[in-house]
Amino acid sequence: MIISDIVSLDRTECAVDCQSKKRIFEVISEIAVKQRPDLDIDTVLASMLNREKVGSTGIGNGIAIPHGRIEGINDIIAVVVTSEDPINFDAIDDKPVDIFFALLVPAEQTDAHLQTLSSIAQKLSDKSIVKALRKASTKDQIIAALH
C-alpha cells in the first residue's frame, strides 16, 4: 500500500480547532461526506465511534489512526487532519493527539484494511514525517509530508 494513493488534498485539513475526540470524529466525517456524497455522515461517524469503543486508536506520540468499516464502498477513503491543539484521546501512551489519519474501509476487506493500517503506522513512525506534519500550516504541506 502506497500512502500517497489514498490521501488527497480535498480530504485533508490543517490546524482544525477541536476540543474533543467526538468533535474530531465529526470533523473527519464531514470531510469524508463532502467529498463522497454517497456516504451518510451518521454512518461514517458511528463506524468510527463504534471502533473506538473497542479500544483507543491513539497509537502514541500524538498520533491516532481512527477507522471504521463502511458497507457499500469499494475503496479505502483516507482523511488526514491535524488539530490546532492536542486533544485528550486515551492514546496508549496517555498523551494528547494532534495528528489524525482516519480510514474508512470497505466492510468486507479485512486483509487490505490491516495492511493499510500497518503501512500508515509504519509511515507515521518516521520522526521526520511526524515533525513535518506538525509544522504544516497548509493542506499542501500535509500532503507533501506524507509523500
URBELKA-V961737 format. One record per run of one state. SS is the DSSP state (hx for helix, st for strand, lp for the rest). FROM is the first residue (numbers start at 1). TO is the last residue. If there is no record, write none. Layout:
# URBELKA-V961737
ss=(SS & SS)
from=(FROM & FROM)
to=(TO & TO)
This chain:
# URBELKA-V961737
ss=(lp & hx & lp & hx & st & lp & hx & lp & hx & lp & st & lp & st & lp & st & lp & st & lp & st & lp & hx & lp & hx & lp & hx & lp)
from=(1 & 3 & 6 & 9 & 12 & 17 & 21 & 36 & 41 & 55 & 58 & 61 & 63 & 65 & 67 & 71 & 77 & 88 & 97 & 107 & 110 & 124 & 127 & 136 & 139 & 147)
to=(2 & 5 & 8 & 11 & 16 & 20 & 35 & 40 & 54 & 57 & 60 & 62 & 64 & 66 & 70 & 76 & 87 & 96 & 106 & 109 & 123 & 126 & 135 & 138 & 146 & 147)
